[in-house]
């Protein structure tokens, strides 16, 4: 499997780790890179603990990743969600969608 070429994305086994700014300008490239891996079920855990400056685009990114995995019959577990991102999800009333 080819390794991602996007800064801020590391793949180790069946886990992907996102680091750096997770906002509107960085999300599309991350999603394009992850999409085929999610479709094939190669990524089962997405770690966002090292993400910073996460905004509503980060939530959209997490939901999109889960949708893409689910569309192909795979589950995606989210791990190490930053508290600020969890608080934002609570504010929008979508925190239940981040649950395992």
ZAVOZA-483158 format. One record per residue: residue in one letter; x, y, z of N, C-alpha, C, O in turn. Coordinates in steps of 0.02 Angstrom, whole numbers, padded with zeros to 5 digits, always signed. Layout:
BEGIN
AXYZXYZXYZXYZ;...
This chain:
BEGIN
X+00042-00059+00000+00000+00000+00000+00044+00062+00000+00091+00067+00039;X+00029+00108-00044+00066+00171-00046+00050+00213+00015-00008+00215+00037;X+00099+00246+00042+00089+00289+00099+00064+00357+00077+00082+00381+00023;X+00023+00389+00119-00004+00455+00100+00051+00506+00089+00104+00504+00119;X+00035+00553+00045+00083+00605+00029+00063+00672+00060+00093+00724+00045;X+00012+00672+00102-00014+00733+00132+00021+00746+00198+00024+00702+00241;X+00047+00806+00207+00074+00825+00272+00019+00823+00324-00037+00844+00310;X+00035+00797+00382-00015+00795+00436-00056+00731+00436-00104+00726+00474;X-00038+00682+00394-00074+00619+00392-00023+00562+00395+00021+00557+00352;X-00029+00521+00446+00015+00463+00454-00028+00400+00457-00079+00399+00492;X-00007+00349+00422-00041+00285+00422+00005+00234+00455+00063+00227+00437;X-00022+00198+00504+00015+00145+00538-00033+00086+00546-00078+00088+00587;X-00022+00035+00507-00066-00023+00509-00136-00002+00487-00146+00024+00433;X-00185-00015+00531-00254+00002+00515-00276+00068+00547-00336+00081+00552;X-00228+00108+00567-00243+00173+00598-00216+00230+00556-00163+00225+00526;X-00254+00284+00557-00231+00346+00526-00228+00399+00581-00273+00402+00623;X-00176+00439+00580-00168+00493+00629-00164+00559+00593-00122+00568+00549;X-00209+00604+00612-00211+00671+00582-00179+00719+00631-00196+00719+00691;X-00134+00760+00606-00102+00810+00649-00103+00877+00613-00115+00881+00553;X-00089+00929+00651-00088+00996+00622-00157+01027+00620-00204+01004+00653;X-00164+01079+00580-00227+01115+00575-00278+01073+00537-00265+01048+00483;X-00336+01067+00567-00391+01030+00537-00447+01079+00526-00492+01087+00568;X-00445+01114+00469-00492+01167+00454-00512+01165+00380-00490+01120+00343;X-00552+01212+00359-00581+01212+00292-00530+01204+00236-00544+01169+00187;X-00471+01234+00242-00423+01230+00187-00383+01164+00187-00355+01147+00135;X-00381+01128+00243-00342+01066+00244-00385+01003+00237-00359+00950+00218;X-00448+01008+00253-00493+00949+00253-00500+00915+00185-00496+00854+00182;X-00511+00951+00130-00522+00917+00066-00465+00871+00045-00477+00815+00022;X-00404+00893+00053-00346+00851+00034-00341+00789+00079-00326+00735+00055;X-00354+00798+00143-00352+00740+00189-00406+00690+00170-00393+00630+00169;X-00464+00714+00155-00519+00669+00138-00505+00632+00072-00519+00572+00067;X-00477+00667+00023-00460+00634-00041-00408+00579-00029-00412+00526-00059;X-00361+00591+00015-00309+00541+00029-00336+00481+00067-00316+00424+00054;X-00382+00494+00113-00409+00440+00154-00465+00400+00120-00475+00341+00136;X-00500+00431+00075-00559+00400+00046-00548+00328+00020-00587+00284+00037;X-00497+00316-00021-00489+00247-00045-00472+00197+00010-00492+00139+00007;X-00436+00220+00060-00418+00176+00117-00479+00159+00158-00487+00103+00182;X-00523+00208+00167-00585+00196+00204-00631+00150+00165-00663+00106+00194;X-00634+00159+00100-00678+00117+00058-00656+00044+00059-00698-00001+00057;X-00591+00033+00062-00565-00036+00064-00564-00065+00135-00547-00123+00144;X-00581-00025+00185-00581-00049+00254-00511-00054+00283-00501-00088+00333;X-00463-00021+00253-00394-00025+00277-00383+00019+00338-00336+00007+00376;X-00424+00070+00347-00420+00113+00405-00480+00099+00449-00537+00108+00427;X-00468+00077+00511-00523+00064+00557-00523+00112+00616-00573+00118+00651;X-00468+00148+00626-00463+00197+00679-00434+00262+00651-00384+00261+00616;X-00467+00317+00668-00443+00383+00648-00429+00421+00712-00474+00437+00751;X-00365+00437+00723-00341+00472+00783-00333+00546+00765-00294+00564+00721;X-00370+00588+00800-00367+00660+00787-00339+00699+00847-00347+00759+00852;X-00306+00663+00892-00279+00694+00952-00227+00747+00940-00219+00792+00981;X-00192+00743+00885-00140+00792+00870-00164+00849+00826-00126+00893+00806;X-00229+00849+00810-00257+00903+00769-00264+00965+00812-00278+00961+00872;X-00254+01022+00781-00263+01085+00818-00303+01134+00775-00310+01125+00714;X-00328+01185+00807-00369+01235+00773-00427+01203+00736-00448+01228+00683;X-00453+01149+00763-00509+01114+00731-00572+01157+00735-00588+01184+00788;X-00607+01163+00680-00669+01202+00678-00725+01158+00652-00719+01097+00651;X-00779+01188+00630-00836+01149+00605-00817+01107+00545-00849+01055+00532;X-00768+01127+00507-00744+01087+00450-00715+01021+00476-00720+00970+00442;X-00685+01022+00535-00659+00961+00564-00715+00912+00579-00708+00852+00567;X-00770+00937+00605-00828+00894+00618-00854+00865+00552-00868+00805+00548;X-00860+00906+00502-00883+00883+00437-00836+00829+00409-00858+00780+00380;X-00772+00839+00419-00721+00790+00397-00732+00723+00432-00732+00671+00400;X-00741+00724+00498-00751+00662+00536-00814+00626+00513-00814+00565+00504;X-00868+00664+00505-00930+00633+00481-00923+00606+00411-00950+00552+00395;X-00888+00641+00368-00877+00618+00299-00836+00553+00298-00851+00507+00260;X-00785+00550+00340-00745+00489+00344-00787+00430+00366-00783+00376+00338;X-00828+00441+00418-00872+00387+00441-00921+00366+00387-00933+00307+00378;X-00950+00415+00352-00999+00399+00299-00966+00358+00244-00996+00310+00219;X-00906+00377+00224-00872+00341+00170-00857+00269+00190-00866+00223+00150;X-00834+00260+00251-00820+00192+00275-00885+00151+00277-00888+00095+00254;X-00937+00181+00306-01001+00146+00313-01032+00129+00245-01064+00077+00238;X-01023+00172+00196-01051+00160+00129-01022+00097+00098-01053+00068+00053;X-00964+00077+00122-00932+00017+00095-00934-00041+00146-00898-00091+00138;X-00976-00033+00197-00985-00086+00245-00933-00090+00300-00925-00143+00331;X-00897-00037+00312-00844-00036+00362-00860+00013+00417-00893+00064+00406;X-00836-00002+00477-00844+00044+00533-00780+00084+00541-00726+00059+00525;X-00786+00144+00566-00728+00186+00580-00733+00212+00651-00782+00245+00669;X-00683+00196+00691-00680+00219+00760-00640+00283+00763-00586+00288+00734;X-00666+00333+00798-00631+00396+00809-00596+00393+00877-00627+00371+00926;X-00535+00414+00880-00500+00413+00944-00465+00479+00958-00449+00517+00912;X-00453+00490+01021-00416+00549+01046-00446+00614+01021-00409+00659+01000;X-00512+00619+01024-00544+00681+01003-00524+00738+01050-00531+00732+01111;X-00500+00793+01023-00483+00851+01065-00545+00877+01100-00600+00877+01071;X-00538+00900+01161-00595+00925+01200-00630+00982+01164-00692+00987+01166;X-00592+01026+01132-00623+01082+01097-00669+01057+01041-00722+01087+01028;X-00649+01004+01007-00690+00976+00954-00753+00942+00982-00807+00948+00954;X-00744+00908+01037-00801+00876+01071-00850+00929+01095-00911+00921+01089;X-00824+00984+01122-00867+01039+01146-00905+01070+01087-00964+01087+01094;X-00872+01078+01031-00905+01106+00972-00962+01060+00949-01016+01083+00930;X-00949+00995+00950-01000+00946+00931-01060+00950+00979-01117+00945+00958;X-01046+00958+01044-01100+00966+01092-01141+01029+01078-01202+01028+01080;X-01107+01083+01063-01140+01146+01047-01188+01139+00988-01243+01166+00989;X-01166+01102+00937-01207+01091+00877-01259+01035+00887-01302+01026+00845;X-01254+00999+00943-01301+00945+00956-01287+00882+00916-01332+00842+00905;X-01224+00873+00895-01206+00814+00855-01154+00770+00889-01124+00727+00857;X-01144+00780+00955-01093+00742+00990-01107+00667+00990-01060+00628+00993;X-01169+00647+00988-01186+00575+00986-01159+00543+00923-01145+00483+00922;X-01151+00581+00870-01125+00554+00807-01049+00539+00811-01022+00505+00767;X-01017+00564+00862-00945+00551+00871-00932+00490+00914-00876+00466+00918;X-00984+00465+00946-00977+00407+00991-00954+00346+00952-00967+00339+00893;X-00919+00301+00987-00895+00240+00953-00950+00198+00925-00937+00145+00895;
